[in-house]
Amino acid sequence: MRTIAAAFGALVACLITSTSLAQVAISGAGGDTNVRAKAVEAETLVAKLESASRNSQQKSVASGLYMSGVFTYALGGGSASINLDRINNVSFTATTGTLRLSLWAMTYKPNRGDSITGYKLTTFPSLGQLQPRSYFSNIAQSASAGRPPDGSYWLVLVLSQYDPSGCPGNSDGYCLEDTFVSFTQVSWGNALPSFNYSDLWWTSTESGWGISILQHPSNTIFASWYTYDDTGAPTWYVASGCQLVGDYCYGTLYQTHGPSFTQPFNPSAVTVMPVGTISFTFTSFGSAVMTYNVRGVIATKSITRVSF
């Protein structure tokens, strides 16, 4: 096991070789060395955490409950540790609910304070409440932790507050209040992909759009996504550097514009614009999950190879 440590202000993507499985209910890491086989057999559970409703009593990043400074983390031996500079309650009148921190691994980079869907690595012990105009400082916590499937992820430190009425979609009553997101990604696993995924992929119940995937011998994927924009006009996106780690890849999504094919080609008229991100989690030879973030629109699609 290799221990990884990084600062929020200067994170370096590292390779993590934990042998625990990706589960929402996290216990300590086991001693099983056959991670790949176990991960296929186990059910991968994805957690979702909703942000709190913004009423007059509820505090948030906007209204005075937030994290500040930097955080550092360490992962290894089936546990996670974090250090955080401060949690602030700048309200003059409102006392918070019970506060707690958790650490998540996510395939997309969320906006600060937004609801999230990802792999919850661990939940740290509760911190208690904050009185008006007070703060917690020099916070250091540790807990047992799991690991997501092989791949590259953003690490997200989540501040939550106990307020069952503020986020009824969260079964434990804790609402997301603030998030710190790593500047770079962290990778788990170093396995080669199980198959070559080059093919035409689609969602069979949504005929009319699809993904063309070409897998290079370097296990980098070039993906071309043909779909439609908000007006129904045909639109193309491409991901040119989606590097597979095991059966997962994550990359930047681009949109291009250029001269009409009916005119002489003018390379200076070609523009390339990053519009978001895309990831593929291949669950078998013929099935995968595609997650995208296009200009802030985040969604997940189950896709399969097109049969001819």
Backbone as numpy.savetxt, mean C-alpha at the origin, in Angstrom:
# Nx Ny Nz CAx CAy CAz Cx Cy Cz
17.57 -14.07 9.48 16.74 -12.89 9.48 17.61 -11.66 9.48
17.27 -10.73 8.65 18.01 -9.48 8.62 17.13 -8.37 9.14
17.65 -7.60 10.05 16.89 -6.51 10.63 17.01 -5.28 9.76
15.88 -4.65 9.51 15.85 -3.48 8.65 15.52 -2.27 9.49
16.28 -1.19 9.36 15.95 0.04 10.06 16.01 1.17 9.07
15.09 2.12 9.21 15.06 3.23 8.26 14.44 4.42 8.93
14.77 5.61 8.44 14.15 6.83 8.94 13.09 7.28 7.99
12.02 7.88 8.53 10.95 8.41 7.68 11.50 9.44 6.72
12.45 10.21 7.13 12.98 11.27 6.28 13.92 10.75 5.21
14.45 9.53 5.36 15.42 9.02 4.39 15.35 7.52 4.38
14.26 6.97 3.85 14.07 5.53 3.87 14.78 4.89 2.70
15.29 3.70 2.91 15.94 2.93 1.85 15.19 1.63 1.71
14.78 1.30 0.48 14.08 0.04 0.26 15.05 -1.10 0.49
14.64 -2.06 1.34 15.51 -3.17 1.72 14.79 -4.48 1.48
15.54 -5.56 1.52 14.99 -6.89 1.35 14.76 -7.51 2.70
13.53 -7.98 2.96 13.18 -8.56 4.25 12.86 -10.03 4.04
13.38 -10.89 4.90 13.22 -12.32 4.70 12.54 -12.97 5.88
11.54 -12.29 6.46 10.78 -12.86 7.57 10.06 -14.11 7.10
9.85 -15.06 8.00 9.19 -16.30 7.61 7.77 -16.41 8.13
7.20 -15.34 8.68 5.81 -15.39 9.11 4.91 -15.13 7.91
3.62 -15.42 8.07 2.69 -15.33 6.95 1.91 -14.04 6.99
1.33 -13.70 5.83 0.56 -12.45 5.73 -0.83 -12.67 6.30
-1.07 -12.19 7.49 -2.36 -12.32 8.14 -2.71 -10.99 8.79
-4.00 -10.68 8.89 -4.41 -9.49 9.59 -4.28 -9.69 11.09
-4.70 -10.84 11.60 -4.51 -11.15 13.01 -3.10 -11.68 13.16
-2.20 -10.83 13.64 -0.77 -11.12 13.62 -0.33 -11.72 14.94
0.36 -12.84 14.86 1.05 -13.37 16.04 2.54 -13.34 15.73
3.34 -13.96 16.58 4.77 -13.95 16.33 5.14 -14.79 15.13
6.34 -14.55 14.62 6.82 -15.31 13.46 7.10 -16.75 13.87
6.82 -17.67 12.95 7.13 -19.06 13.20 8.52 -19.41 12.71
8.87 -20.69 12.84 10.19 -21.11 12.39 10.16 -21.80 11.05
9.04 -21.75 10.35 8.89 -22.44 9.09 9.76 -21.79 8.02
10.57 -22.55 7.34 11.41 -21.99 6.28 10.79 -22.14 4.91
9.69 -22.88 4.79 9.04 -23.07 3.50 7.99 -21.98 3.30
8.46 -20.75 3.20 7.53 -19.62 3.17 6.67 -19.64 1.93
7.27 -19.90 0.78 6.54 -19.80 -0.48 5.38 -20.79 -0.53
5.60 -22.02 -0.14 4.53 -23.01 -0.16 3.44 -22.64 0.83
3.83 -22.22 2.02 2.84 -21.86 3.03 2.01 -20.66 2.60
2.65 -19.67 1.96 1.95 -18.48 1.55 0.88 -18.80 0.52
1.13 -19.79 -0.33 0.14 -20.19 -1.32 -1.05 -20.86 -0.64
-0.78 -21.66 0.39 -1.85 -22.39 1.05 -2.68 -21.50 1.98
-2.04 -20.49 2.56 -2.73 -19.66 3.55 -3.66 -18.68 2.89
-4.71 -18.30 3.59 -5.62 -17.27 3.11 -5.03 -15.90 3.45
-4.82 -15.07 2.42 -4.28 -13.75 2.64 -5.43 -12.79 2.94
-5.43 -12.21 4.12 -6.49 -11.31 4.53 -6.01 -9.88 4.41
-6.82 -9.04 3.79 -6.47 -7.64 3.60 -7.34 -6.81 4.52
-6.73 -5.92 5.27 -7.46 -5.08 6.22 -7.82 -3.75 5.58
-8.89 -3.16 6.08 -9.31 -1.83 5.65 -9.56 -0.98 6.88
-9.10 0.25 6.85 -9.28 1.16 7.97 -9.85 2.47 7.45
-11.01 2.87 7.97 -11.66 4.09 7.52 -11.25 5.26 8.39
-11.17 6.43 7.75 -10.90 7.64 8.51 -12.16 8.08 9.23
-11.98 8.91 10.27 -13.11 9.34 11.09 -13.98 10.35 10.35
-15.25 10.39 10.71 -16.13 11.44 10.20 -15.68 12.76 10.80
-15.84 13.83 10.07 -15.33 15.12 10.51 -16.46 15.96 11.08
-16.89 15.65 12.31 -17.91 16.46 12.95 -17.25 17.43 13.93
-18.03 18.19 14.65 -17.49 19.25 15.48 -16.65 18.71 16.64
-16.92 17.47 17.08 -16.18 16.90 18.20 -14.93 16.14 17.76
-14.93 15.66 16.51 -13.87 14.79 16.05 -12.64 15.59 15.64
-11.49 15.23 16.18 -10.25 15.90 15.81 -9.57 15.13 14.70
-8.81 15.83 13.88 -8.15 15.23 12.74 -6.89 16.02 12.44
-6.21 15.65 11.36 -5.06 16.42 10.92 -5.46 17.88 10.74
-6.64 18.09 10.15 -7.10 19.45 9.87 -7.49 20.20 11.14
-8.03 19.48 12.13 -8.57 20.18 13.30 -7.76 19.97 14.56
-6.54 19.41 14.43 -5.65 19.49 15.56 -5.13 18.23 16.19
-5.39 17.04 15.64 -4.82 15.80 16.15 -3.94 15.22 15.05
-2.62 15.20 15.27 -1.74 14.80 14.18 -0.37 14.41 14.72
0.38 13.69 13.90 1.76 13.33 14.19 2.69 14.39 13.61
3.86 14.55 14.21 4.83 15.49 13.67 6.24 14.96 13.90
7.19 15.56 13.19 8.58 15.11 13.27 8.84 13.97 12.31
9.60 12.98 12.73 9.93 11.82 11.90 9.66 10.55 12.69
9.56 9.43 11.97 9.52 8.15 12.66 10.57 7.23 12.07
11.10 6.36 12.90 11.99 5.30 12.45 11.35 3.96 12.77
11.77 2.95 12.05 11.20 1.62 12.28 12.29 0.57 12.17
12.01 -0.59 12.76 12.89 -1.75 12.63 12.00 -2.99 12.56
12.31 -3.88 11.62 11.56 -5.11 11.44 12.54 -6.28 11.52
12.20 -7.31 12.25 13.06 -8.48 12.31 12.64 -9.43 13.41
12.87 -10.72 13.18 12.58 -11.72 14.19 11.12 -11.82 14.57
10.23 -11.49 13.63 8.80 -11.56 13.91 8.29 -10.41 14.74
9.01 -9.29 14.81 8.56 -8.15 15.59 8.82 -6.86 14.82
8.16 -5.79 15.26 8.34 -4.46 14.68 8.49 -3.46 15.81
9.38 -2.50 15.61 9.58 -1.42 16.58 9.52 -0.09 15.84
8.96 0.92 16.49 8.91 2.26 15.89 9.30 3.30 16.94
9.83 4.38 16.46 10.07 5.58 17.27 9.46 6.76 16.53
8.69 7.56 17.24 7.99 8.70 16.65 8.24 9.93 17.51
8.48 11.06 16.87 8.78 12.27 17.63 7.61 12.75 18.48
6.46 13.01 17.84 5.36 13.59 18.62 4.00 13.23 18.05
3.00 13.18 18.94 1.58 13.18 18.60 0.98 14.39 19.30
0.30 15.25 18.56 -0.18 16.53 19.06 -1.69 16.62 19.12
-2.22 17.20 20.19 -3.61 17.60 20.29 -3.62 19.10 20.58
-3.84 19.91 19.55 -3.76 21.36 19.72 -5.13 21.99 19.99
-6.15 21.15 20.17 -7.47 21.68 20.53 -7.40 22.37 21.90
-8.17 23.46 22.06 -8.24 24.16 23.34 -9.23 23.51 24.30
-10.16 22.67 23.79 -11.24 22.17 24.63 -11.42 20.66 24.61
-11.05 19.97 23.53 -11.44 18.57 23.34 -10.33 17.62 23.78
-10.70 16.63 24.58 -9.80 15.53 24.94 -10.00 14.41 23.93
-8.94 13.79 23.49 -9.05 12.72 22.50 -9.64 11.47 23.12
-10.07 10.55 22.26 -10.31 9.19 22.69 -8.98 8.49 22.87
-9.00 7.22 23.23 -7.77 6.46 23.37 -7.06 6.40 22.03
-5.78 6.65 22.02 -4.98 6.68 20.80 -4.11 5.43 20.70
-3.83 5.03 19.47 -2.89 3.93 19.26 -2.27 4.06 17.87
-1.14 3.39 17.70 -0.41 3.39 16.44 -0.41 1.98 15.85
-0.35 1.90 14.53 -0.21 0.62 13.84 0.68 0.83 12.62
1.26 -0.26 12.14 2.17 -0.22 10.99 1.60 -1.08 9.88
1.51 -0.50 8.69 0.88 -1.16 7.54 1.86 -1.23 6.37
1.64 -2.23 5.50 2.34 -2.33 4.21 1.30 -2.20 3.12
1.54 -1.29 2.18 0.52 -0.98 1.18 1.11 -0.97 -0.22
0.32 -1.43 -1.19 0.78 -1.49 -2.57 0.66 -0.16 -3.28
-0.03 0.80 -2.69 -0.11 2.14 -3.26 0.25 3.15 -2.18
0.58 4.35 -2.58 1.00 5.39 -1.64 -0.20 6.27 -1.32
-0.77 6.16 -0.12 -1.99 6.90 0.19 -1.71 8.37 0.49
-2.73 9.19 0.30 -2.64 10.57 0.74 -2.74 10.63 2.26
-2.14 11.63 2.83 -2.11 11.74 4.28 -3.52 11.82 4.86
-3.81 10.94 5.82 -5.08 10.97 6.52 -6.23 10.27 5.81
-6.02 9.75 4.59 -7.09 9.07 3.86 -7.33 7.67 4.43
-8.55 7.16 4.23 -8.83 5.75 4.54 -7.89 4.87 3.71
-7.53 3.71 4.24 -6.54 2.87 3.58 -7.02 1.42 3.51
-6.47 0.70 2.54 -6.64 -0.75 2.42 -5.26 -1.35 2.18
-4.85 -2.28 3.02 -3.52 -2.85 2.87 -3.30 -3.98 3.85
-2.04 -4.34 4.08 -1.67 -5.40 5.00 -1.25 -4.77 6.33
-1.99 -5.07 7.39 -1.64 -4.55 8.70 -0.58 -5.45 9.31
0.64 -4.93 9.46 1.74 -5.72 10.00 1.61 -5.91 11.50
1.19 -4.85 12.20 1.05 -4.95 13.65 0.28 -3.75 14.18
-0.33 -3.94 15.35 -0.93 -2.86 16.13 -0.17 -2.74 17.43
0.29 -1.55 17.74 1.07 -1.33 18.96 0.14 -1.09 20.16
0.65 -1.22 21.39 -0.19 -1.01 22.57 -0.79 0.40 22.60
-1.98 0.50 23.20 -2.67 1.78 23.27 -1.82 2.80 24.03
-1.97 4.06 23.62 -1.20 5.15 24.21 -1.98 5.92 25.27
-3.29 5.76 25.33 -4.11 6.54 26.24 -4.67 7.77 25.55
-5.18 8.71 26.33 -5.83 9.91 25.81 -4.90 11.11 25.93
-5.19 12.12 25.09 -4.46 13.38 25.16 -5.41 14.49 25.60
-5.03 15.21 26.63 -5.79 16.35 27.08 -5.62 17.51 26.10
-6.52 18.51 26.17 -6.37 19.68 25.28 -4.99 20.32 25.44
-4.45 20.79 24.33 -3.18 21.50 24.30 -2.06 20.67 24.94
-1.98 19.39 24.57 -0.93 18.52 25.09 -0.43 17.61 23.98
0.63 16.86 24.28 1.21 15.99 23.27 1.95 14.83 23.93
2.11 13.74 23.15 3.02 12.67 23.50 4.31 12.91 22.73
5.45 12.67 23.35 6.72 12.87 22.66 7.64 11.67 22.88
8.61 11.54 21.96 9.62 10.48 22.04 8.96 9.11 22.26
8.03 8.77 21.39 7.24 7.55 21.52 8.05 6.38 20.97
8.21 5.33 21.75 8.92 4.12 21.33 8.06 2.92 21.67
7.73 2.11 20.66 6.86 0.96 20.87 7.34 -0.23 20.06
7.02 -1.44 20.57 7.35 -2.68 19.88 6.18 -3.64 20.00
6.07 -4.55 19.03 5.01 -5.56 19.06 5.38 -6.67 18.08
4.78 -7.84 18.25 4.95 -8.92 17.27 4.36 -8.47 15.94
4.95 -8.95 14.85 4.54 -8.47 13.53 4.58 -9.60 12.52
3.74 -9.49 11.51 3.75 -10.42 10.39 4.38 -9.78 9.17
4.17 -10.39 8.03 4.73 -9.87 6.79 3.73 -10.07 5.68
3.75 -9.20 4.67 2.85 -9.36 3.53 3.41 -10.38 2.54
2.68 -10.68 1.47 3.25 -11.54 0.42 4.50 -10.89 -0.18
5.33 -11.70 -0.84 6.52 -11.17 -1.48 6.16 -10.01 -2.39
6.93 -8.95 -2.32 6.68 -7.79 -3.15 7.25 -6.54 -2.53
6.98 -5.40 -3.15 7.46 -4.11 -2.67 6.28 -3.28 -2.19
6.44 -2.60 -1.05 5.34 -1.91 -0.40 5.79 -0.58 0.16
4.83 0.34 0.31 5.01 1.53 1.11 4.71 1.16 2.56
5.55 1.59 3.48 5.27 1.41 4.90 4.52 2.65 5.40
3.42 2.40 6.13 2.55 3.49 6.57 2.35 3.37 8.08
2.73 4.42 8.80 2.46 4.50 10.23 1.13 5.21 10.41
0.19 4.55 11.13 -1.18 5.03 11.25 -1.46 5.43 12.69
-1.98 6.62 12.87 -2.49 7.08 14.17 -4.01 6.93 14.16
-4.54 6.19 15.13 -5.99 5.97 15.23 -6.50 6.43 16.58
-7.78 6.79 16.61 -8.44 7.24 17.83 -9.71 6.42 18.06
-9.95 6.03 19.30 -11.17 5.27 19.60 -12.37 6.20 19.56
-13.25 5.95 18.61 -14.45 6.78 18.41 -15.44 5.97 17.57
-16.15 4.99 18.17 -17.00 4.08 17.40 -18.02 4.77 16.52
-18.55 5.90 16.95 -19.55 6.60 16.14 -18.94 7.34 14.97
-17.62 7.60 15.03 -16.99 8.35 13.97 -16.67 7.55 12.74
-16.54 6.23 12.88 -16.20 5.37 11.74 -16.89 4.02 11.94
-18.20 3.95 11.75 -18.93 2.70 12.01 -18.48 1.53 11.16
-17.73 1.79 10.08 -17.23 0.69 9.25 -16.07 -0.05 9.86
-15.46 0.48 10.91 -14.33 -0.18 11.58 -14.84 -0.96 12.79
-14.71 -2.26 12.77 -15.33 -3.10 13.79 -14.77 -2.88 15.19
-13.50 -2.42 15.29 -12.91 -2.25 16.62 -13.13 -0.85 17.19
-13.80 0.02 16.44 -14.13 1.35 16.95 -13.02 2.37 16.82
-11.87 2.00 16.25 -10.77 2.94 16.08 -10.81 3.56 14.68
-10.75 4.88 14.64 -10.80 5.63 13.38 -9.41 6.14 13.01
-9.10 6.07 11.74 -7.84 6.61 11.25 -7.86 8.14 11.37
-6.80 8.70 11.95 -6.70 10.14 12.12 -5.56 10.77 11.33
-4.44 10.06 11.23 -3.29 10.62 10.53 -2.40 9.48 10.07
-1.62 9.73 9.01 -0.70 8.72 8.49 0.63 9.37 8.12
1.71 8.64 8.36 3.03 8.97 7.84 3.40 7.88 6.84
3.82 8.26 5.64 4.13 7.30 4.58 5.62 7.39 4.23
6.24 6.24 4.03 7.66 6.20 3.69 7.90 6.85 2.33
9.09 7.42 2.15 9.46 8.04 0.89 9.84 7.00 -0.16
10.32 5.86 0.26 10.66 4.78 -0.66 10.00 3.50 -0.19
10.06 2.49 -1.04 9.40 1.22 -0.73 10.35 0.24 -0.06
9.76 -0.76 0.58 10.49 -1.87 1.19 10.03 -3.16 0.52
10.95 -4.07 0.26 10.63 -5.31 -0.44 10.76 -6.50 0.49
9.82 -7.41 0.36 9.86 -8.70 1.06 10.08 -9.79 0.01
11.00 -10.70 0.29 11.18 -11.86 -0.57 12.15 -11.58 -1.72
12.75 -12.64 -2.23 13.65 -12.52 -3.37 13.40 -13.64 -4.37
12.23 -14.25 -4.30 11.93 -15.39 -5.15 11.69 -14.95 -6.59
11.99 -15.85 -7.53 11.65 -15.62 -8.93 10.16 -15.84 -9.13
9.59 -15.21 -10.16 8.17 -15.44 -10.43 7.89 -16.90 -10.76
6.69 -17.34 -10.45 6.33 -18.74 -10.67 6.17 -19.07 -12.14
5.74 -18.08 -12.94 5.45 -18.31 -14.36 5.88 -17.09 -15.18
5.82 -17.25 -16.49 5.92 -16.09 -17.38 4.49 -15.58 -17.62
4.25 -14.33 -17.29 2.89 -13.81 -17.31 2.57 -13.01 -18.58
3.44 -13.12 -19.59 3.18 -12.42 -20.85 1.90 -12.94 -21.48
0.95 -12.05 -21.71 -0.31 -12.43 -22.33 -1.22 -11.21 -22.37
-2.41 -11.42 -22.91 -3.47 -10.43 -22.87 -4.39 -10.79 -21.71
-4.65 -9.84 -20.81 -5.43 -10.07 -19.61 -6.67 -9.18 -19.61
-7.72 -9.66 -18.93 -8.95 -8.88 -18.86 -9.78 -9.31 -17.67
-10.88 -8.59 -17.43 -11.95 -9.03 -16.54 -13.09 -9.49 -17.42
-13.38 -10.78 -17.42 -14.27 -11.37 -18.42 -15.67 -10.78 -18.40
-16.11 -10.26 -17.26 -17.45 -9.67 -17.17 -17.46 -8.20 -17.58
-16.29 -7.68 -17.97 -16.19 -6.27 -18.36 -15.48 -6.16 -19.72
-16.02 -6.88 -20.70 -15.41 -6.90 -22.03 -15.37 -5.48 -22.61
-14.22 -5.12 -23.18 -14.07 -3.80 -23.77 -12.80 -3.10 -23.33
-12.23 -3.55 -22.21 -10.94 -3.03 -21.78 -10.06 -4.20 -21.37
-8.77 -3.97 -21.29 -7.86 -5.06 -20.93 -6.44 -4.57 -20.72
-5.56 -5.52 -20.41 -4.16 -5.24 -20.12 -3.29 -6.18 -20.96
-2.36 -5.61 -21.70 -1.37 -6.41 -22.40 -0.10 -6.41 -21.57
0.36 -7.60 -21.16 1.53 -7.74 -20.29 2.64 -8.46 -21.03
3.81 -7.85 -21.04 5.00 -8.48 -21.61 6.05 -8.57 -20.52
6.50 -9.80 -20.22 7.48 -10.04 -19.17 8.86 -10.27 -19.79
9.78 -9.37 -19.51 11.14 -9.45 -20.03 11.91 -10.54 -19.28
12.96 -11.12 -19.89 13.79 -12.10 -19.15 14.34 -11.58 -17.84
14.45 -10.25 -17.69 14.90 -9.67 -16.41 13.78 -9.66 -15.37
12.61 -10.20 -15.75 11.42 -10.21 -14.89 10.87 -8.82 -14.62
11.12 -7.92 -15.56 10.46 -6.61 -15.56 9.28 -6.69 -16.50
8.15 -6.17 -16.04 6.92 -6.20 -16.83 6.70 -4.86 -17.53
6.36 -4.92 -18.81 5.84 -3.77 -19.54 4.35 -4.03 -19.75
3.52 -3.16 -19.19 2.07 -3.34 -19.27 1.43 -2.20 -20.04
0.53 -2.53 -20.97 -0.25 -1.55 -21.71 -1.72 -1.75 -21.37
-2.33 -0.73 -20.83 -3.72 -0.80 -20.35 -4.59 0.05 -21.26
-5.49 -0.60 -21.99 -6.44 0.13 -22.84 -7.80 0.17 -22.15
-8.32 1.37 -21.98 -9.57 1.55 -21.24 -10.27 2.81 -21.75
-11.07 3.45 -20.92 -11.83 4.64 -21.34 -11.73 5.70 -20.25
-11.77 6.99 -20.67 -11.71 8.06 -19.68 -13.11 8.43 -19.20
-13.22 9.53 -18.44 -14.51 9.91 -17.86 -15.56 10.23 -18.91
-15.14 10.59 -20.11 -16.10 10.92 -21.17 -16.42 9.72 -22.05
-15.76 8.58 -21.79 -15.98 7.39 -22.60 -15.02 7.27 -23.77
-14.09 8.22 -23.89 -13.13 8.18 -24.99 -12.05 7.14 -24.72
-11.58 6.43 -25.74 -10.51 5.43 -25.55 -9.27 6.09 -24.96
-8.64 5.40 -24.00 -7.47 5.92 -23.31 -6.47 4.80 -23.08
-5.17 5.12 -23.24 -4.10 4.15 -23.02 -3.20 4.61 -21.89
-2.83 3.66 -21.05 -1.81 3.90 -20.03 -0.74 2.82 -20.17
0.48 3.13 -19.77 1.55 2.14 -19.82 2.35 2.17 -18.51
2.85 1.00 -18.14 3.80 0.87 -17.02 5.02 0.17 -17.59
6.15 0.85 -17.63 7.31 0.32 -18.35 8.34 -0.33 -17.44
8.22 -0.17 -16.12 9.25 -0.68 -15.22 8.69 -1.37 -14.01
7.75 -2.28 -14.21 7.11 -2.99 -13.10 7.95 -4.24 -12.80
8.87 -4.13 -11.84 9.81 -5.21 -11.55 9.16 -6.27 -10.66
9.14 -7.51 -11.14 8.57 -8.61 -10.37 9.48 -8.98 -9.21
8.91 -9.07 -8.02 9.53 -9.67 -6.85 8.64 -10.85 -6.47
9.08 -12.06 -6.75 8.17 -13.18 -6.66 7.09 -13.01 -7.72
5.84 -13.05 -7.28 4.71 -12.92 -8.20 3.99 -11.59 -8.03
4.77 -10.56 -7.69 4.19 -9.23 -7.46 5.06 -8.18 -8.11
4.43 -7.17 -8.70 5.19 -6.03 -9.19 4.41 -4.74 -8.96
5.16 -3.65 -8.88 4.58 -2.32 -8.63 5.35 -1.33 -9.48
4.64 -0.43 -10.16 5.33 0.53 -11.00 4.52 1.78 -11.23
5.19 2.77 -11.82 4.56 4.04 -12.16 3.74 3.88 -13.43
2.59 4.53 -13.46 1.70 4.48 -14.61 1.83 5.78 -15.39
1.94 5.67 -16.72 2.14 6.85 -17.57 1.02 6.94 -18.61
0.76 8.18 -19.04 -0.12 8.42 -20.18 0.68 9.20 -21.21
0.55 8.82 -22.47 1.31 9.46 -23.53 0.38 10.11 -24.54
0.89 11.15 -25.19 0.19 11.81 -26.29 1.19 12.06 -27.40
0.71 12.03 -28.63 1.61 12.24 -29.76 0.84 12.57 -31.03
1.55 12.69 -32.14 0.90 13.05 -33.41 0.03 11.92 -33.95
-0.94 12.27 -34.74 -1.84 11.29 -35.36 -1.06 10.36 -36.28
-1.51 9.11 -36.35 -0.86 8.15 -37.24 -1.06 8.52 -38.70
-2.01 9.42 -39.00 -2.27 9.83 -40.38 -1.30 10.92 -40.84
-0.47 11.43 -39.90 0.46 12.51 -40.21 1.90 11.99 -40.10
2.84 12.69 -40.72 4.24 12.31 -40.52 4.60 12.34 -39.04
5.33 11.34 -38.61 5.63 11.24 -37.18 6.62 12.31 -36.76
6.28 13.01 -35.68 7.12 14.07 -35.14 7.44 13.72 -33.69
8.63 13.20 -33.40 8.94 12.77 -32.03 8.87 13.90 -31.02
9.09 15.14 -31.44 9.03 16.26 -30.50 7.61 16.52 -30.03
6.61 15.95 -30.72 5.22 16.14 -30.32 4.75 15.09 -29.31
5.63 14.16 -28.96 5.27 13.11 -28.00 5.52 13.61 -26.58
4.51 13.45 -25.73 4.65 13.79 -24.31 4.35 12.55 -23.47
5.06 12.42 -22.35 4.86 11.31 -21.43 4.60 11.90 -20.05
3.47 11.55 -19.45 3.08 12.14 -18.17 2.78 11.05 -17.15
3.44 11.04 -15.98 3.06 10.09 -14.92 1.69 10.47 -14.35
0.80 9.51 -14.26 -0.57 9.79 -13.79 -0.94 8.99 -12.56
-0.05 8.10 -12.10 -0.38 7.29 -10.93 0.50 6.08 -10.83
-0.04 5.02 -10.26 0.71 3.79 -10.04 -0.16 2.59 -10.36
0.48 1.45 -10.55 -0.24 0.20 -10.79 0.56 -0.95 -10.20
-0.14 -1.96 -9.71 0.53 -3.16 -9.20 -0.23 -4.39 -9.67
0.50 -5.49 -9.78 -0.09 -6.78 -10.15 0.35 -7.82 -9.13
-0.61 -8.54 -8.57 -0.34 -9.67 -7.71 -0.86 -10.91 -8.42
0.04 -11.74 -8.93 -0.35 -12.93 -9.69 -0.58 -14.08 -8.72
-1.80 -14.57 -8.67 -2.18 -15.61 -7.72 -2.11 -17.02 -8.31
-1.99 -17.12 -9.63 -1.82 -18.41 -10.31 -1.34 -18.12 -11.73
-1.18 -19.16 -12.54 -0.76 -18.97 -13.92 -1.72 -18.07 -14.69
-3.01 -18.20 -14.40 -4.01 -17.49 -15.21 -4.85 -16.47 -14.47
-4.48 -16.09 -13.26 -5.29 -15.11 -12.52 -4.39 -14.14 -11.75
-4.89 -12.93 -11.56 -4.11 -11.90 -10.89 -5.06 -10.84 -10.34
-4.51 -10.01 -9.48 -5.23 -8.85 -8.95 -4.46 -7.61 -9.37
-5.15 -6.70 -10.03 -4.56 -5.44 -10.46 -5.09 -4.31 -9.57
-4.18 -3.54 -8.99 -4.56 -2.38 -8.16 -3.96 -1.14 -8.79
-4.78 -0.11 -8.97 -4.26 1.10 -9.61 -4.69 2.35 -8.85
-3.88 3.38 -9.03 -4.18 4.72 -8.52 -3.95 5.68 -9.68
-5.02 6.15 -10.29 -4.93 7.05 -11.44 -5.50 8.39 -11.05
-4.62 9.36 -10.88 -5.03 10.72 -10.50 -5.90 10.71 -9.24
-5.54 9.87 -8.28 -6.26 9.80 -7.02 -7.42 8.84 -6.99
-7.78 8.25 -8.13 -8.84 7.24 -8.18 -8.19 5.88 -7.95
-8.54 5.22 -6.84 -7.92 3.96 -6.45 -8.94 2.83 -6.56
-8.56 1.75 -7.22 -9.48 0.61 -7.37 -8.68 -0.67 -7.57
-9.35 -1.79 -7.39 -8.75 -3.12 -7.55 -9.61 -3.94 -8.51
-8.98 -4.64 -9.43 -9.68 -5.49 -10.39 -9.07 -6.89 -10.38
-9.93 -7.90 -10.40 -9.48 -9.28 -10.61 -9.41 -9.52 -12.10
-8.25 -9.98 -12.59 -8.07 -10.19 -14.03 -7.61 -11.61 -14.31
-7.87 -12.07 -15.52 -7.46 -13.41 -15.97 -6.90 -13.31 -17.38
-6.17 -14.34 -17.78 -5.69 -14.40 -19.15 -6.88 -14.54 -20.11
-6.76 -13.92 -21.25 -7.79 -14.04 -22.30 -7.59 -15.37 -23.01
-8.65 -16.15 -23.10 -8.59 -17.45 -23.80 -8.96 -17.27 -25.25
-8.17 -17.89 -26.13 -8.45 -17.82 -27.57 -8.89 -19.18 -28.08
